[in-house]
Amino acid sequence: MLLLAGCSSKPDYKSVPWQAQAPTSRALQWMPFSEQAGEEYGVSPRLITAIIAVESGGKPELVSASNAVGLMQIKASTAGKEVYRHMGWAGQPSTRELKDPQRNIAIGTAYLSVLEHGILAGIEDPQTMQYALVVSYVNGAGALLRTFSSDRKAAIAKINDLSPQEFYQHVVDNHPSPQAPRYLWKVQQAMAAM
């Protein structure tokens, strides 16, 4: 029999270094747009800028293999379409629109607001809400809430019973995507680099 002491089924989300300074510095050049969108949608400009640092490193022309576009790496067919629907508009944003830094930041910020005032509404602690927004932005709010309960109201109640640190640890221990805790950690690193 082979005994593997200290082995874990989950990789350590901090094991691969990420240097936040350079991407955060590039993302900070877009702060005027982040401030404008943040004021319009009630989202922290620092959070917006940290997401830009992690998503694109501040590069507005970036298009991922999964067709996420621009500074906040928005997929037109998901987040873009949801924002358009929320605004009462038909269709979804074009790639050209999403490559425009000001429009990209406005749409990404509107999406964060839709999450906060929609499916995540009811989370009481501001720090926990910020963590929930970050995880939901990268992996979807449904996936996050299901780590607590299949019932939305029950999930929100369980979240409200946790401190922000306990919520963060719950994501690390229970989120099905290993990307979620790493992304959350990287956003925190970017915010600390500002």
Secondary structure, 3 states (H helix, E strand, C coil): CCCCCCCCCCCCCCCCCCCCHHHHHHHHCCHHHHHHHHHHHCCCHHHHHHHHHHHHCCCCCCECCCCEECCCCEEHHHHHHHHHHHHCCCCCCCHHHHHCHHHHHHHHHHHHHHHHHCCCCCCCCHHHHHHHHHHHHHHCHHHHHHCCCCCHHHHHHHHHCCCHHHHHHHHHHHCCCCHHHHHHHHHHHHHHCC
